[in-house]
C-alpha cells in the first residue's frame, strides 16, 4: 500500500471556507467526519451541508465517533473495528490524503487523537499530521 497521509482538524471557531482552503491546499482526497453525531448548531457544519460543500470528498464514519461526547466521560469510540474497516475501504479505493474532522479545535482535547493513534498502529504506512 502506498503512503497514506492522515490529517486531523477541528472546526471549533473556524469557517467552512477555512476547511475548503485546507482541502485544496493539501490535496485532501476525502474529509472523514469522525463525530458521533454529524449535526451542529451551526448549519454549515451539518452533514448535509458538508456533503453539498465537499461533494464526493466527504464521508461520515460515525463508528469512529466518541460514544461519551454528551456525558463528558472518558472518550470511547463507538465501534473502532467497524470504523477502521470503513477507513481502510477508502484507502483501498485510492484515498491517500484524508482529513479527520471533528469539533474540538485542539486535537489533544478531542477523541480524534485516539483515532489518529489507532491509524498509526493499524496502517503502518500512514503518517499523521495534526492541523489543529
Protein Blocks (a to p, Z undefined) as FASTA:
>chain_A
ZZdddddddfehiafklmmmmmmmnopabdcdfbfblcdfblklgmklmmmmnmmmbccd
fklpcfklmnopacddfblmlmmmmmmmmmmnopabdcdddfblblklpcklmmmmmmmm
mmmkbccddfZZ
